[in-house]
């Protein structure tokens, strides 16, 4: 049975009043947020990395085989948060076998995270040229366009991504985020319409309810452990919850609260999740705005 570790998040919410600018509304209440231990590295991934490294030292491997091993090892490095090593392996893979669509997809994600958006678009374009059915390239290019301030193009890609699985709440939510950056009122209307096709028995539907205002933040937070069976699943759920809560606060102009929820998402150590990756980018973008 998973225990919900509920604690007063004084470091995350209450202490914000000391550092907020006078132009920003002060928090009116202490918010209780759930915690769990950060995910530890999966020893099986580390063993697999060692095995791939041994295989790559063999002299009798064909270029295609080497490329596949570099790709597989890169994915494992990425899942452990070793982004530089992952990127090195992905570049090696694509040099050996330039027609690996999935490698271009990963390289696009990495360049998005480095805020090299034009380069990211090129990689996603290459992925889709090689495999038009690579649906996650639409998601990731849409996210890159979103962070590159190209809301309309982002919405087009995310709409395509949603069309591949209209019952997926996460796809609905990312489309909403892109559309809301251009027209919040119309985006909310679209969110309501898209929500009609979702399965409300899925946990992720509560994210939609939260964004629609049908569920309070506290009810959302206290429901996070419902149906969870492992600590890993709980950490993954918290990572998602914190990220999307941060986006709500950000949309309200409450950047300090948003930043702390992004930090809580990072504290889960769920490196392979989109929400973890882009929580770090969000913080970097916010820091850049504060410096300018």
C-alpha positions as CSV (number, residue, x, y, z in Angstrom):
1,X,0.0,0.0,0.0
2,X,1.4,3.4,-1.0
3,X,1.4,6.0,1.8
4,X,0.6,9.5,1.0
5,X,3.3,11.7,2.5
6,X,1.4,15.0,3.1
7,X,3.4,17.8,4.5
8,X,3.0,21.5,4.9
9,X,4.9,22.9,1.9
10,X,6.2,25.9,3.7
11,X,9.4,25.9,1.6
12,X,7.3,25.6,-1.6
13,X,4.4,27.9,-1.0
14,X,4.4,29.9,2.2
15,X,8.0,31.2,2.0
16,X,7.2,32.8,-1.4
17,X,5.8,35.8,0.4
18,X,9.4,36.8,1.4
19,X,10.7,37.0,-2.2
20,X,7.6,38.0,-4.2
21,X,7.5,41.4,-5.9
22,X,4.9,43.8,-4.5
23,X,3.1,43.8,-7.8
24,X,2.3,40.1,-7.4
25,X,-0.6,38.8,-5.3
26,X,0.5,37.3,-2.0
27,X,-0.5,33.7,-1.2
28,X,-3.6,33.6,1.0
29,X,-3.2,30.1,2.4
30,X,-0.8,27.3,3.1
31,X,-1.2,24.5,0.6
32,X,-0.7,20.9,1.6
33,X,1.2,19.0,-1.1
34,X,2.1,15.3,-1.3
35,X,5.6,14.1,-1.3
36,X,7.5,10.9,-2.0
37,X,11.1,9.9,-2.2
38,X,12.8,10.8,-5.5
39,X,13.2,7.8,-7.9
40,X,16.5,6.1,-7.6
41,X,18.4,5.0,-10.8
42,X,17.3,1.7,-12.2
43,X,20.2,-0.7,-11.7
44,X,19.0,-2.7,-14.6
45,X,19.5,0.3,-16.9
46,X,23.0,0.7,-15.6
47,X,23.7,-3.0,-16.3
48,X,22.3,-2.7,-19.8
49,X,24.5,0.3,-20.5
50,X,27.6,-1.7,-19.4
51,X,26.5,-4.6,-21.7
52,X,25.9,-2.3,-24.7
53,X,29.3,-0.7,-24.1
54,X,31.0,-4.1,-24.2
55,X,29.2,-5.0,-27.4
56,X,30.3,-1.7,-29.0
57,X,33.9,-2.6,-28.4
58,X,33.6,-5.6,-30.8
59,X,35.3,-5.2,-34.1
60,X,32.9,-7.3,-36.1
61,X,29.8,-5.2,-35.9
62,X,28.1,-3.8,-39.0
63,X,27.3,-0.1,-39.1
64,X,23.6,-0.8,-38.7
65,X,24.3,-2.8,-35.6
66,X,26.5,-0.2,-34.1
67,X,23.9,2.5,-34.8
68,X,21.2,0.4,-33.1
69,X,23.4,-0.1,-30.0
70,X,24.3,3.6,-29.8
71,X,20.6,4.4,-30.1
72,X,19.6,1.9,-27.4
73,X,22.4,3.1,-25.1
74,X,21.4,6.7,-25.7
75,X,17.8,6.0,-24.7
76,X,19.1,4.5,-21.4
77,X,21.4,7.4,-20.7
78,X,18.4,9.7,-21.4
79,X,16.2,7.8,-19.0
80,X,18.9,8.2,-16.3
81,X,19.2,12.0,-16.9
82,X,22.6,11.7,-18.5
83,X,21.7,14.1,-21.4
84,X,25.1,14.8,-22.7
85,X,26.1,11.1,-23.0
86,X,22.7,10.4,-24.5
87,X,23.2,13.2,-27.1
88,X,26.7,11.9,-28.0
89,X,25.3,8.4,-28.6
90,X,22.3,9.7,-30.7
91,X,24.7,11.7,-32.9
92,X,26.9,8.6,-33.4
93,X,23.8,6.6,-34.3
94,X,22.6,9.0,-36.9
95,X,26.1,9.3,-38.5
96,X,26.2,5.5,-38.9
97,X,22.6,5.2,-40.1
98,X,21.0,8.4,-41.2
99,X,17.5,7.0,-41.7
100,X,16.7,6.3,-38.0
101,X,13.6,8.5,-37.5
102,X,13.5,7.9,-33.7
103,X,17.0,9.2,-33.3
104,X,16.1,12.5,-35.0
105,X,13.1,12.7,-32.6
106,X,15.3,12.4,-29.6
107,X,17.8,14.9,-31.0
108,X,15.0,17.3,-31.5
109,X,13.9,17.0,-27.9
110,X,17.5,17.6,-26.7
111,X,17.9,20.7,-28.9
112,X,14.5,22.0,-27.6
113,X,15.8,21.6,-24.1
114,X,18.9,23.6,-25.1
115,X,16.7,26.3,-26.5
116,X,18.1,25.7,-30.0
117,X,14.7,25.7,-31.5
118,X,15.5,26.1,-35.2
119,X,17.8,23.1,-35.0
120,X,15.1,21.2,-33.1
121,X,12.5,21.9,-35.8
122,X,15.0,20.5,-38.4
123,X,15.4,17.3,-36.5
124,X,11.7,16.8,-36.1
125,X,11.1,17.5,-39.7
126,X,13.7,14.9,-40.6
127,X,11.9,12.4,-38.3
128,X,8.6,13.0,-40.0
129,X,10.1,12.9,-43.5
130,X,11.5,9.4,-42.7
131,X,8.3,8.3,-41.0
132,X,5.1,10.3,-41.4
133,X,3.4,8.0,-38.9
134,X,5.9,8.8,-36.1
135,X,3.2,10.5,-34.0
136,X,5.4,11.5,-31.1
137,X,7.4,13.6,-33.5
138,X,4.2,15.7,-33.9
139,X,4.0,16.0,-30.1
140,X,7.6,17.0,-29.6
141,X,7.7,19.4,-32.6
142,X,4.5,20.9,-31.3
143,X,6.1,21.4,-27.8
144,X,9.3,22.9,-29.5
145,X,7.1,25.3,-31.4
146,X,5.2,26.2,-28.3
147,X,8.4,27.1,-26.4
148,X,9.7,28.8,-29.5
149,X,6.7,31.2,-29.4
150,X,5.0,29.8,-32.5
151,X,1.7,29.1,-31.0
152,X,-0.4,28.6,-34.2
153,X,2.1,26.1,-35.6
154,X,2.4,24.4,-32.3
155,X,-1.4,24.0,-32.1
156,X,-1.5,22.5,-35.6
157,X,1.1,19.8,-34.7
158,X,-0.6,19.1,-31.3
159,X,-4.0,18.9,-33.0
160,X,-2.5,16.2,-35.4
161,X,-1.1,14.4,-32.4
162,X,-4.5,14.4,-30.7
163,X,-6.2,13.1,-33.8
164,X,-4.1,9.9,-33.5
165,X,-5.7,9.2,-30.0
166,X,-8.6,11.5,-29.2
167,X,-9.3,9.8,-25.8
168,X,-5.8,10.7,-24.4
169,X,-6.1,13.4,-21.7
170,X,-2.5,14.4,-22.0
171,X,-2.9,15.1,-25.7
172,X,-5.9,17.3,-25.0
173,X,-4.0,19.2,-22.3
174,X,-1.0,19.9,-24.5
175,X,-3.2,21.2,-27.3
176,X,-4.9,23.5,-24.7
177,X,-1.6,24.9,-23.5
178,X,-0.6,25.8,-27.0
179,X,-3.9,27.3,-27.9
180,X,-4.1,29.2,-24.6
181,X,-0.9,31.0,-25.3
182,X,-2.7,32.6,-28.3
183,X,-6.3,32.8,-27.2
184,X,-7.1,31.7,-23.6
185,X,-10.9,32.0,-24.0
186,X,-11.2,30.0,-27.2
187,X,-8.7,27.5,-25.8
188,X,-10.9,26.9,-22.8
189,X,-13.9,26.3,-25.1
190,X,-11.9,23.9,-27.1
191,X,-10.8,22.1,-24.0
192,X,-14.4,21.6,-22.9
193,X,-15.3,20.3,-26.3
194,X,-12.3,17.9,-26.5
195,X,-13.0,16.7,-22.9
196,X,-16.2,15.1,-24.1
197,X,-14.3,12.4,-25.9
198,X,-12.2,11.4,-22.9
199,X,-12.6,8.4,-20.5
200,X,-13.3,10.0,-17.1
201,X,-12.2,6.8,-15.4
202,X,-8.6,7.5,-16.1
203,X,-6.6,9.3,-13.5
204,X,-5.3,11.8,-16.0
205,X,-8.9,13.0,-16.5
206,X,-8.6,14.8,-13.1
207,X,-6.0,17.1,-14.8
208,X,-8.7,18.1,-17.3
209,X,-11.2,18.6,-14.4
210,X,-8.7,20.8,-12.7
211,X,-8.1,22.9,-15.7
212,X,-11.8,23.2,-16.4
213,X,-12.4,24.3,-12.8
214,X,-14.6,21.2,-12.0
215,X,-12.1,20.1,-9.3
216,X,-10.4,22.2,-6.7
217,X,-6.6,22.2,-6.3
218,X,-6.8,20.6,-2.9
219,X,-9.2,17.8,-4.0
220,X,-6.8,17.2,-6.9
221,X,-3.8,17.0,-4.6
222,X,-5.5,14.7,-2.1
223,X,-6.6,12.3,-4.9
224,X,-3.1,11.8,-6.3
225,X,-2.4,8.5,-4.5
226,X,-5.8,6.9,-5.5
227,X,-5.2,3.6,-7.2
228,X,-1.4,3.9,-7.1
229,X,0.3,0.6,-6.4
230,X,4.1,1.4,-6.4
231,X,6.4,4.2,-5.3
232,X,7.5,4.5,-8.9
233,X,4.0,5.1,-10.1
234,X,3.4,7.6,-7.3
235,X,6.5,9.6,-8.2
236,X,5.5,9.6,-11.9
237,X,2.1,10.9,-11.0
238,X,3.5,13.6,-8.8
239,X,5.9,14.7,-11.5
240,X,2.9,15.2,-13.9
241,X,0.7,16.8,-11.3
242,X,3.3,19.3,-10.2
243,X,4.1,20.3,-13.8
244,X,0.5,21.0,-14.8
245,X,-0.2,22.8,-11.5
246,X,2.8,25.0,-12.3
247,X,1.4,25.8,-15.7
248,X,-1.9,26.9,-14.0
249,X,0.0,29.3,-11.7
250,X,2.1,30.5,-14.5
251,X,-1.0,31.4,-16.6
252,X,-2.2,33.4,-13.6
253,X,1.0,35.4,-13.5
254,X,2.0,33.8,-10.2
255,X,5.5,32.9,-11.3
256,X,7.0,32.2,-7.9
257,X,4.4,29.6,-7.1
258,X,4.8,28.2,-10.6
259,X,8.6,28.0,-10.2
260,X,8.3,26.0,-7.0
261,X,5.9,23.5,-8.5
262,X,8.4,23.1,-11.4
263,X,11.1,22.4,-8.8
264,X,8.9,19.8,-7.1
265,X,8.4,18.1,-10.5
266,X,12.2,18.0,-10.9
267,X,12.5,16.6,-7.3
268,X,10.8,13.4,-8.4
269,X,13.7,12.3,-10.6
270,X,11.4,11.0,-13.3
271,X,13.9,11.9,-16.0
272,X,12.2,10.2,-18.9
273,X,8.9,12.0,-18.5
274,X,8.0,15.0,-20.8
275,X,6.9,16.9,-17.7
276,X,10.3,16.4,-16.0
277,X,12.3,17.5,-19.0
278,X,10.2,20.6,-19.7
279,X,10.0,21.6,-16.0
280,X,13.8,22.3,-16.2
281,X,13.3,24.3,-19.4
282,X,10.5,26.3,-17.9
283,X,12.8,27.3,-15.0
284,X,15.6,28.3,-17.3
285,X,13.2,30.4,-19.4
286,X,11.8,32.1,-16.2
287,X,15.4,32.8,-15.0
288,X,16.2,34.3,-18.4
289,X,13.2,36.6,-18.2
290,X,14.2,37.7,-14.7
291,X,17.7,38.5,-15.9
292,X,16.6,40.5,-18.8
